[in-house]
Amino acid sequence: MISPTARLVLSVMSVLFASNGMAQTPEADLEARNAAIIRRHHDAINAGDVPGAAALYADTVLNNGNVVTRSRLIAIMQDNARTFPDWNMRIDRLIARGDDVVALMTVSGTHRGVSERPVNGGVYLGVAPTGKHFSVLHTHWFRVKDGLIVEHRATRDDLGMSRQLGLLPPAPPRPPN
């Protein structure tokens, strides 16, 4: 048997849910939409859908401090997909605040092609495939406006990636704590 007080509480909660009285704030809605755009971007990259990933960028983007067009971004993503056909960007943590979305990711892939563009620090340009696999951390910071990515900055572990691919000597052993 439900008490009259419990019945009143359930009624009020039902009205609130039905009227959307517990809806998110406009800022939280914006942040959720922006986070979803970045998740869709990475889902497209992981599926090898370069056009789908590129469609989420504005026509002109500030990329690591350089103004680039969407067509240049497509060329970069296509080169990366040829060089590392199993490239995967797993989002470990995602934080959205206003127009900014920051993603901490584990990025992995296997070096199976020859890069024709100076991407990923330019280290792999013209380098014969090693066939080796890598897994490193990346942090990517995006700014989203009107549903499109307008700015992107990244901090990547290119040194660790190059070591894992056998292009640099392994890291020296760590001293004990």
Secondary structure, DSSP 4 states (H G I P E B T S, - for coil): ---HHHHHHHHHHHHHHHTTTTPPPHHHHHHHHHHHHHHHHHHHHHTT-HHHHHTTEEEEEEETTEEEEHHHHHHHHHHHHHHSTT-EEEEEEEEEETTEEEEEEEEEEE--S-B-S--GGGTTBTPPP---EEEEEEEEEEEEETTEEEEEEEEE-HHHHHHHTTSSPPPPPPPP-
